[in-house]
Amino acid sequence: MKILLTGGAGFIGSHVAEQLISHGYEVIIIDNLISGSTTYLPQGVEFFQMDINDPSVEDVFKTVKPEIVLHLAAQTSVVHSMREPYFDFQSNTDGTVKLLQYAARYHVRQFIFSSTSAVYGEPTYLPIDEMHPIDPHSFYAVSKYAAERYIRIFAAQYGFTPTILRFSNVYGPRQNTAGEAGVVGIFILNYLKKEQCLIYGGNQTRDFIYVKDVAIACRKAIESDLSGIYNVSSSVELSIGVLNELISQQLEVNASANYMPFREGELIRSVLSNENAKKGLEWVPTFSLLEGLYETIQYIKEFQWKGVKVKN
Ligand SMILES: NC(=O)c1ccc[n+]([C@@H]2O[C@H](COP(=O)([O-])OP(=O)(O)OC[C@H]3O[C@@H](n4cnc5c(N)ncnc54)[C@H](O)[C@@H]3O)[C@@H](O)[C@H]2O)c1
């Protein structure tokens, strides 16, 4: 089965590509490499370096004739979206609409989209399920939610299966630790550099899901061929302070952090219900937090850590 995977050279996309290749799928990747890398691409994929907004993307649909589009390419930084809302809109909403037009024209059977828990905004109850009110607080969340709505209307009009996956906080090997995302990688790198982790607050909670479990959820979305909205999360509520301690334990060093006052505007608590994905996609997270942290630490030690100067 031919899968057109956008953003397949990125953090999550490269794990999805590995997962699909190892299960016998034919994977065609479109990625402009703005934050991805060809070094992440597994053997056996077909790769097109292009922007999803590039008109030549239509040629890929025409020649490849994918049965399924798995759309992960996006501008993923909340901070950047607030600085450059139009760029964010072009990448995340405009680009998605273009892909949808091709999907309709070339008779794609299913369109799977990586959305985000950010669409829910401030939780009014926990755990957040898919019926929770939508209240995006950033341009990033708005552009993702607008894309979701376009997908549903296109799907109704052209008869393909729309599958929306809303990821919680994804972590694991290959995550970019330079931006605001990737607190797990940032903490690990700080400990390796013998620098103090900076924590604003510490009691705020998040739902961390390991990237390989997200990749499995994407494959299960293909195999189930179900329409709908599915939170992809661990459903485990973990505070940033406890995360810091767990990472230090795994690295066998004393936990240390520079605690600063909690920043107004940040979510205090967040945890998502993954019951819908368990029932519908027959997916359960298979990696414990400790397993995920262990693999992430090994990866960072082997690759990202190289060349970083150690401060004494
Ligand atoms: N990482 C998370 O915690 C998280 C949480 C919720 C949702 N998501 C979503 O998951 C998806 C993957 O995110 P990620 O964390 O792997 O980020 P990433 O930046 O590593 O991956 C995005 C990939 O898309 C490519 N890309 C970006 N804009 C493009 C464009 N216009 N045309 C073609 N390629 C483009 C990048 O080069 C990169 O390879 C995104 O849609 C993101 O919104 C991620």
The ligand as a Gaussian input file, in Angstrom:
#p B3LYP/6-31G(d) Opt

LIG

0 1
 N        6.379000      17.094000      18.843000
 C        5.229000      17.205000      19.508000
 O        5.209000      17.146000      20.755000
 C        3.927000      17.383000      18.757000
 C        2.751000      17.508000      19.506000
 C        1.551000      17.673000      18.829000
 C        1.518000      17.674000      17.455000
 N        2.669000      17.559000      16.742000
 C        2.585000      17.572000      15.274000
 O        3.313000      16.469000      14.758000
 C        3.859000      16.808000      13.472000
 C        5.344000      16.505000      13.435000
 O        6.003000      17.327000      14.392000
 P        7.513000      17.106000      14.855000
 O        7.548000      17.329000      16.319000
 O        8.028000      15.841000      14.294000
 O        8.218000      18.361000      14.196000
 P        9.425000      18.440000      13.144000
 O        9.682000      19.894000      12.945000
 O       10.552000      17.574000      13.583000
 O        8.778000      17.806000      11.848000
 C        8.104000      18.551000      10.853000
 C        8.663000      18.129000       9.511000
 O        7.927000      18.811000       8.494000
 C        8.825000      19.441000       7.594000
 N        8.134000      20.627000       7.095000
 C        7.775000      21.737000       7.796000
 N        7.109000      22.593000       7.002000
 C        7.050000      22.010000       5.776000
 C        6.479000      22.414000       4.537000
 N        5.855000      23.598000       4.399000
 N        6.602000      21.598000       3.459000
 C        7.251000      20.401000       3.579000
 N        7.810000      19.970000       4.739000
 C        7.699000      20.766000       5.821000
 C       10.075000      19.743000       8.406000
 O       11.240000      19.852000       7.634000
 C       10.131000      18.526000       9.340000
 O       10.843000      17.462000       8.762000
 C        3.517000      18.270000      13.252000
 O        2.368000      18.342000      12.442000
 C        3.210000      18.793000      14.641000
 O        2.309000      19.891000      14.604000
 C        3.883000      17.414000      17.369000

